[in-house]
Amino acid sequence: MRSASTNDIEFRAVAKRYGSVAAVSGIDLAVPKGAFVALLGPSGCGKTTCLRMIGGFEQPSEGAVYIGGEAMNGVPAYRRPVNMVFQHYALFPHLDVEQNVAYGLKQLRPRIAAAEIGRRTQEALEMVRLGGFAKRRIHEMSGGQQQRVALARAIVNKPKVLLLDEPLAALDKKLRTAMQIELQSLQRELGITFVLVTHDQEEALSMSDLVCVMNAGRIVQIGTPEEIYDRPESLFVADFVGKTNRIAATIEAGAGPIRLANGVGLAKPARVNGTAGAAMVALRPEAIRLVRDGASTLQGTVTHRIFLGSSVEYSVEVDGLGDFLVTADRRSIDESDLAEPGERIGLSFDPHAMHVFPA
Amino acid sequence: MRALISSVYLFLYAPIALVVLFSFNAGRSASEFTGFSTAWYGKALGNSFLVSALQNSLMIAFTSAVLAAVFGTMAALGMERLGPRTRALFDALLAAAIVVPGVVIGIATLVALVALFSFVNPALAILWPGERPPQLGLGYGSIIAAHGLFSMALVTMIVKARIAGLGRDIVEASSDLYATPLTTFRLIVLPQILPSILAGFLLAFTFSFDDFIIAFFVAGSKTTLPIYVFASIRRGVTPEINAIATMVLAASLALILSARLLMREKKSKSGE
């Protein structure tokens, strides 16, 4: 069955159960050709199961996964036009770097000429900047280098889709940032679809052009990184992606305000529908400004100040609402103007920055 | 305390040391060293009964170890795929098979074989188209079967341990890189478990080569080296016997050491 589509990957009503336990259910997802999509969620949310169903290591219990328009039900991993970068690299320890990278090409039938395999292997190694390492043993390579070998071993086959299972989790912070940039430029260069599984929201937001947030076996929101961050559709997404202050509140009927738990009433943001009742407000720390102005809507006491290099993070005990996190960009504030712990301070923010969810 | 420990080790190793020492004795005595000589080695190797027993032992050890290595590896690979409960059961059975005393294995194998022959031989007599139907009986075949069966448990244990350390992900990676299950086995799994299969083979060989008890029960009229040694000892311990024992000792130690080396090398590699 073919579906006329420009989607490289499609999930249609996919569910996967182990015994009576559902790992994922009701998954519908379309990944356009050449996209960089991130499956983001806490551990156990089913993101890896989805990736493994694309790779062919798991078969869906219900529904179907399509790759390049073809239904993949029952097609084993070794007949799928996708390649995976495994979380712990899964390099073959008894083969050297070159043999690892050439492994996939050597399995292809009809056979590829040895010279062609050698050329493409060298090309892939150079692409991940390991040109001079062809004859090295795997255990002689550092973690970051092993990561690149795993990457080269997958891209050398020019797959339709490259699957990445938490590929950067084992690297230190500096190396991780460098690899993020490298992966991104590699993806643009190759023009193939990347599917990345990660629990690191920063990684998902910075690398991908489509983020698919998952929780408890379901997709909870799909969108661009900006949409996910700026317009979370649920408290879960607001909470999981980026830092968030949660404030208990009540939506009053009609044109009435949103009343925070401490009794302060604020104008409703445009997106809030009219349903009255208990609600939860999510507010990003960087949406709040600290002001020395007794007239601001919320007042509090600074309890901690944490220096983060380019920004400063405050903990503020807000009267009647508890602890708030406030982030201030250092460029926008004067050194001498930093609020001190113990200082009484006002909190100011645009009510439209609030995300309101029914509780 | 130290004296006690020393005496224990003395008790363990002094007899073996004496056997080695007296194998080089120039005289006939097994209690009085009269000079160094390798004459008894020459005499032992010139003894046609001994040489044929040695050949039997080598043939039996090799055949049973090959069978054990092949089927033991297959069993280990198969057990990987069992569910956790069935696997626990087979693990227990495997461990039990190794601790069953040789006497029991000997008797059990003998009884089983005799029962089998009493069933198969009459059937063969009826079904055989030719004049003289073959008669199955105790002999090389039964020793190989008994040794192979026991050693299989040994090989399975060793190979299983290696497979467990292999990790599922390199098998998946191979499959992801277009290799069929058979190719994955040939290119990825086999090269990594080969040292443990070889180690199992060597241990199986050593076990069969040294075994007296089981072989004694099922050998029928055939003679293996340990059976020959046992029989000749009844005519008194000669330096010739010492020479044989020393050779067997050297061969066994060499085999077991190689097996250990094979297993250790893999362990240090996977520990990286």
Contacts between the chains, C-beta under 8 A, distances in Angstrom:
chain1	res1	chain2	res2	distance
A	55	B	172	7.9
A	55	B	176	6.1
A	56	B	175	7.7
A	56	B	176	7.8
A	57	B	172	5.6
A	57	B	175	7.6
A	57	B	176	7.9
A	76	B	175	7.1
A	77	B	172	7.0
A	77	B	175	4.3
A	77	B	176	5.4
A	78	B	175	4.9
A	78	B	176	7.4
A	78	B	177	7.7
A	78	B	178	5.0
A	78	B	179	5.8
A	78	B	180	5.8
A	78	B	181	8.0
A	79	B	178	7.6
A	82	B	176	7.8
A	83	B	176	5.9
A	83	B	177	6.9
A	84	B	172	8.0
A	84	B	173	7.4
A	84	B	176	4.9
A	86	B	169	5.3
A	86	B	172	7.3
A	86	B	173	5.9
A	87	B	169	7.9
A	88	B	169	6.2
A	90	B	167	7.4
A	90	B	169	3.9
A	90	B	170	5.0
A	90	B	172	6.8
A	90	B	173	3.9
A	91	B	170	7.6
A	91	B	173	7.7
A	92	B	170	6.0
A	92	B	173	7.4
A	92	B	174	7.4
A	92	B	188	6.0
A	93	B	170	7.7
A	93	B	192	7.4
A	93	B	269	6.9
A	93	B	270	7.8
A	94	B	191	5.1
A	94	B	192	6.0
A	103	B	174	7.3
A	103	B	177	5.1
A	103	B	179	7.6
A	103	B	187	7.8
A	104	B	177	3.6
A	104	B	178	5.6
A	107	B	177	6.1
A	107	B	178	4.0
A	107	B	179	4.9
A	107	B	183	6.5
A	108	B	178	6.0
A	139	B	269	7.5
A	139	B	272	4.9
A	153	B	177	7.1
A	154	B	176	8.0
A	157	B	177	7.2
A	157	B	178	7.6
